[in-house]
């Protein structure tokens, strides 16, 4: 019918372009049947393809290794545990209901790629737990090391008994620690701690934050960030992400503009901070304890 005609016409057009190589970045919004047939599609075009791993979609249909509380799930290797998770919490990509089938699909895609690369060793290592035969190349290491050269080894000092200012930068939603930020701000207010927070960017919890006196500056351009950080008088920048981020360009910007990052000991940000010595790490177990997080922030900066 018409669908077959459109498909064959599109395929003929693509073949006429003589595509020799395909860069596969993200297929979250593609139908599963297309994703499953990617190796055959490339072969039909006479093309090779390479894959860049931007998150954990290849073995986690929820993409970010998050549980129902928007927290890191611990990355269990037992497929039955993951099956229960997607049954309870749903999926964020077009995938079959079977976690085993999904991972088999991606084992085929990754196994037939001409190369597979990742933005950090942490991301590569996590994928190799599920696809142990893959040769994954990290590709951001040199840039990460150079950026850290601009960063201070200690947070900015407290001035004239003013509250310590902790900035969060970017689009702060649940995976970026929005819930943690609200809890920390409330705890700081309740205990009258010398600690204040500011969001340089947007936040899904803006109304709650503003109700307790936390400023949310709104969307900004990249060029505005140094001025906004300076105007805030930030002593440190808190990377409150609750999933193992694969790189973190915000961390790169923080270092570039000379600020001290504090992050949970999770994912590529933790790997980069530990390797550079420019920043501080919080135990992941503190995520559910705002008072303990605030106490640790004060300990690090004071």
Buried (B, 14 or more C-beta within 10 A) or exposed (E): EEEEEEEEEEEEEBEEEEBEEBEBEEBBEEEBEEBBBBBEBBEEBEBBBBBBBBBBBBBBBBBBBBBEEBBBBEBEEEBEEBBEBBEEBEBBBBBBEEBEEBBEBBBBBBEBBEEBBBBBBBBBEBBBEBBEEBEBEBBBBEEBEEBBEBBEEEBBEBEEEEBBBBBBBBBBBBBBBBBBBBBBBBBBBEEEBEBBBBBBBBBBBBEBBEEEEBBBBEEBEEEEBBEBBEEBBBBBBBBBBBBBBBBBEBBBBBBBBEBBBBBBBBBBBBBBBEEBEBBBBBEBEBBBBBBBBBBBBBEBBE
